[in-house]
Amino acid sequence: MAAYERLPTSEKTPPPPPPSRIGPKVQVALYMIAWTVSSNSTILFNKWIIDNSGFRYPILLTFWHLLFAAIVTQILARTTTLLDSRHDLPISRRFYLRTILPIGLASSGSLVLGNFVYLFLSVSFIQMLKASAPGIVLLASWLWGLASPSCGQIVNILCIMVGVAMASAGALDFSWVGVLFQAGSLVFEAVRVVMIQAMLSGRDMAMDPLVGLYYYAPVCAAMNLAIACVVELPHFEIQDLERVGWPLLLLSGVVAFMLSFTSMTLIGRTSGLVTNLTGIFKNILLVAFSTVVWHTPLSTLQVVGYSISTSSILYYAFGGDVGSGGYEAAKNWWAAAGTGDRFLFSPEKNRLHLKVCMGVVMGLFGLSSLYLFTSYHRE
């Protein structure tokens, strides 16, 4: 992978954003909802177009999504002020070749391989394999020198991998080709995330999400088109395009664009912890929904393996002190309620209540996912 440079800073200070009538917490919540809906919708659209509609051209489908994003950002740049901050970024040719191009290559690899997976695996099994993403990102961060994993983190990542391995062993639609495609997609995605993190880790270095799409989308689209000309266009048939229909392709392009925008915005406005937890909830919803739509059979070993990996991800995100802290908080809360303490809802105890709620949420995540999977499997 080519070396990369950090994003150059500009002496010009961008104007402050106009005040919003919506509070920051409400904005973050809306972005989380939008990201969850757009992400799951994109996955379901891709699966339906590639598998059910018979448009078995994953590279061309990825090219269409990136071309749509490139066209939209170009139009917005010329008709609105949403991308004016790009003028404050003195991006040189050297920076473009050593940073934008490698990130575009990693993004293309992740998207193309991720779409190829739909030809071989079910949506639910794909989401189970994606549970190994934190381990791959941690390994890539360590290789880039951005993280120093502790022994506890390594053990926790191994637990995630064990759960993924169990889910893979119990898969009824197992395919080595599909698993290898998914593994490659996760590696490319981890490299992309780490490179963006390294690029933006400097002081006062920031790139607006739409500006990022403005630069990345054309590069990724060109790379995908070059690959499609060799792999898919020689045997492309116009009847396959007519079978899908332009309205469905246009709608999938809109949803994919919203996913790119909301994911970059959510990463910029929240912490990695919030994004990871939102992703866990999103994946559980997607697995449950896909089993109903496509009637995907799930084995008991898959249920146990996915429950282990999901619980390990929650432990990796929260840490071990939340469970013990929630237990102690529950005891103190119950004791205070029994004595009629009028300071039951003091700021100090509110922090304990928050830990209790976090512990309850962790338990509900695991129990709800296990209930959904086992109930459907019994039917």
N, C-alpha and C positions, 0 to 999 in steps of 0.2 A: 504494500500500500504506500502510495506516495506520501511524502512529508506534508505537513499542513502548517499554516501560519495562523496566528491569532488575528481576530478581526481588528483592523486598524481603527483607532479612535478619531474622533473629529473634534476640533476646537469649538465648533459651533454648538451651542446648547439648544436642543430642540425645545420648542414651546411647550408649556405644560398642557396636558389634556384638559378639555373643557369639563367643568364639574358635572357629575352625573346625578340624576335624581334617585338612582338605584344604589343602595349601599354595596360596599365591596363584598360582603359575605353573600348577599343575594346574587351578585354577579358571578361569583365563584360557583355557587350552587347551580345557577343556570348553565354555566359552561360545563359542569360535571354532567348534568342531565343531557345537554346537547351532545357531549362527547360519547356518552353511553349509548344514546339512541343512534347517532350517526355511525359509530363503530360497529354495533351489532347489525344495523341495517346494511352497511357495506358488505359485511361477511355473508349475510343471508342473500343479498343481491348477487354477489359473485358466485356463490354456490348454486343459486337457481339458474343463472345465465349459463354457467359452464356445464353443469351437470344436467339439470332438468330441461333447459331449452336447447341443449346440444351445441352451443357455441364453444367448441373445445379449442379455443385459441387464447390461452391465459396471457400470453405476451401482448397480443393485440388489445385485449381488454385492459391491461395495465397501461398500454400506450394511450388508449382513448381517455382514461381517467387523468393521466398526466397532461395530455394535450388540452383537455377541458380546463384543468387548473391553470395552465399557462395562458390560454386565451382569456380566461376571466381576469387573472391578475394584470395582464397587459391592458385590457379594457379599463379596469379600475385605475390603473396608473395614469391613464390618459384622460379620464373623465372625472375623476374625484381626487380628493386630497388624502385618501387613506394610505397611500404609499409614498407620500412626500418625504418621509424620513430616509428613504433610500439615497437621497441627494446628500445626506450628511455622512454617508459611508464611502470614503475614498477607496473603493475596491480596485486594486491594481490587477494587471494580467497575471502576475506571479501568484497573488492571493487566489485568484479565480482558478488557476490551474492546480494549485497545491491544496486547496481547501474545498471550494465549491465542487470541483470535478470529482474528487474522491468521495465526498458525501453523496453526490448524485449517483455515483457508481454503487455505493453501498445501499442506497435507497432503492435503486432499480433491482439489485439482486434480491433484496428482501421482498419487494412487491411481486416480482416475477415468480420466484420460487414459492412464495406464499399462495399465489393463485394456482400454480401447478398442483399443489397438494389436493385441491378440490376434485381432481380427477381420480384420486386414489383413496382418500380417507373421508370419513363422515365429519360433520361440523363438530359434534360433541367430542370425538377423539382428537381432533385438531386442537381444541381448546384445552384438553387435558395435557397434550404435549407442550402447549405454550406455557404451562405452569413452570417449566424449567427455565424460563427466560431470566428470572433474577439471578440464578447461578451463572448463566452465560454472560450477563452484563457485569456481574461482579468479577468474573475471570478476565473479561476484556478491560475493565477499569484497572485491575491489578497489573495487567501487561502494559497498559499505557502509563502506569505510575500515578494514577488518580485515586487509588484506594489501596489500603493495606488491611486485608481481611484478617480478623482475629480467628482463633481456634473455634470459638463458639459459632461464628458466622459460617465457617467451613463445615462444621458438623451440621448446622441447620440446613445449609445448601445440600449436603449429602442426603438429609432426610427428604428434601423436596425431590431430589433425583430418584430416591428409592420409591417414593409414591408414584412418580411418573413412570418408572420402570414397571411397577405393578400394574398400573393402568394400561400400559402398552402390552404387557403379557396377557392381560385379560381381554384385550380387544378382539371382537369377533370379526372385524373387517380389517385386520392387520395387513399392512403392505410395507415391505422394506423400502420400496421406491418412494412411497409417500412419506415415510418417516425420515428418509434421507433428505428429501426436498424440504420438509418442515425444519429439520435441524439446520440446513443451510440457510433458510430464511431467518431463523433465530440468530444465527451467527452474524449475518449481514446486518440485521437490525441492531444487535448489540454494538457492532462496530460503528454504525451510524450514530447511535445515541452517545457513545463515548467520544467520538470525534466532535460532535456538536458541543458536548460538555466541555471538552478541552478548548475548543475555539472560543467559547463564551465565558471561560473561567477567569479571564483577565478583568482588570478593574475597568468599570464603566463600559463594558462591552455588552451590547445588547442589539438584537435584531428583531424587528417587529415580525409577528407570524406571517402576515401577508407579504412582507418584503422577502422573508425566507422562501416562501412559495414562488415569488417572482423570480428568484435566482435559481432555485432548485428544479422547479417543474420543467422548464425547457431542456435542461441538461438530461434529466431522467427520461423525458419523452424521446429525445434524439437517440439515446442509448437503446431504449426499448424498440424503437423503430428499426434501428440497425440490426438488432438481434432477430426481430420478427421477419425481416426481409430474407434472412437465411433459413430460419427454422419453420415459420408458419405460412408466410405468403405464397410459397411455391404450391402448396396444396389447399389454399384458401378458396372456398366456394361462396358465391354471393347468396346462395339459397340459405346458408347458415345465418347470414346477417338478416335476411328477410324473415326468417323464422323467429328470431328474437324480437325484431322491430326496433325502430329508432326511438319511440317513446320510452321503452324500458331502458335502453342504453343511455338516453339523455338523463333519465331520472337517476340511474346508477352513477353517472358522472357528477351530478349535483350532490348526491349523498357522499361520494368519495371526496369531493372538494370540501364539504363541510367537515368531514372527518379530519382531513389534513389541517384545516384551520383551527378547529376546536382542540385537537391534540396538542398542537404547538402552543396555543394560548393557555391551555390548562397547565402545561409544564412550566410556562413562564409565570403564572399567577399563583401556583400552589407549590407545595413541597413534593418531593418524590414519594413521601409516605402517603399523602392524600391521593396522588395519582395511582399508586400501587393498590391501595385499598379500593378505590373506585373500579380499578381494573378487575380485582377479584370478584366484586359484586357483579360487574358486567359479564364476566365469563360464566359465573354460576347461572345467571339469567339466560345466557345464550345456550348453554348446555341443556338446560331444562326445556327451553323453547324448541331447540332443534330436534330433541328426542320426540317431541309431540308432532312436529311438522313432517319430519322424514321417517318417523317410526323406527328410530335407530335402536336396536337391541343393546342393552348394557349388561355386562356380566357383573357378578358380585365382586370379583377381583378388581374390576375397573372402579366400582363404587368405593371400595376400601382404599385403593391406590390414590384416587383423586381426593378423597377426604384427607388422607395423610399429607399430600402435597399442599392442599389448600390450608390446612391447619399450620403446616410448617411455614408457609408464606406469611400467614397472619402473625405467627411468632417472630418471624424474621423482621416484619414491619414494626411491630409493637415493642418487642423485647419481653423478657421473662418477668420483669417487675410489674407488668400490668395485671397479670393474674393474681399474684400475691397481694398487690396493692388494692385490687378490687375486692378481694376477700376481706382484708382488714377494714377497708372502707365500709363494706356491707355490715360488718360487726359493729363498728362505731356508729353507723347510721341507725341500726336497729336499737342499740343501747340508748342513743340519744332520744329516739322516738318513744321508747318505753318510759323514760323518765320525764317526758314532757318538756324537754329542753326548748326554750323559746329561741335559742340561737341555733336551732337545727339547720337553718338555711343560711348560715353565715358564709362569707367568702371562703374561709378555710375549709369548711365542710362541703361547700359546693365543688371544690376540687376533688374531694373524695367521691362525691356523687358522680362526677364525670368519669372517674376510674371505674365505678360500678357499671355505669352505662356502657363503657368501652368493653368491659369484660362480658357483659350480657350480649352485646352486639357480636363479639367474637364467637360466643357459643351458639347464637342463633344462626350465624352464617354456616357453621359446620352442620348443625342439626337440620336446618332447612334444606341444604344441598343433599345431605344423606337421605332425608325423607323423600325428596322429589325423585331421586334416582332409584331408591329401593321400591317405592310405590309403583313407579312405572315399570320396573323390571318384573314385579310380581304379576302385573297385568299381562 
